[in-house]
Amino acid sequence: TCALREENDSLRWQLDAYRNEVELLKKEQGKTYRTEEDHTQEQQLHFLQQTMQNMQQ
């Protein structure tokens, strides 16, 4: 029973490690998505600024 308990503990630690890794990957993907979204917003803002300048001329 001691060996089973040790194996069970080991599997629990591995499962926790996998869960942590998945959470980390989700956060990193979220950051990447936000970065792309920010870039798109910057492009849109730049385009609108150019359009406004052209309208003023």
PyMOL commands that set and color helices and strands:
alter all, ss='L'
color gray80, all
select helices_A, chain A and resi 2-56
alter helices_A, ss='H'
color red, helices_A
deselect
rebuild
show_as cartoon
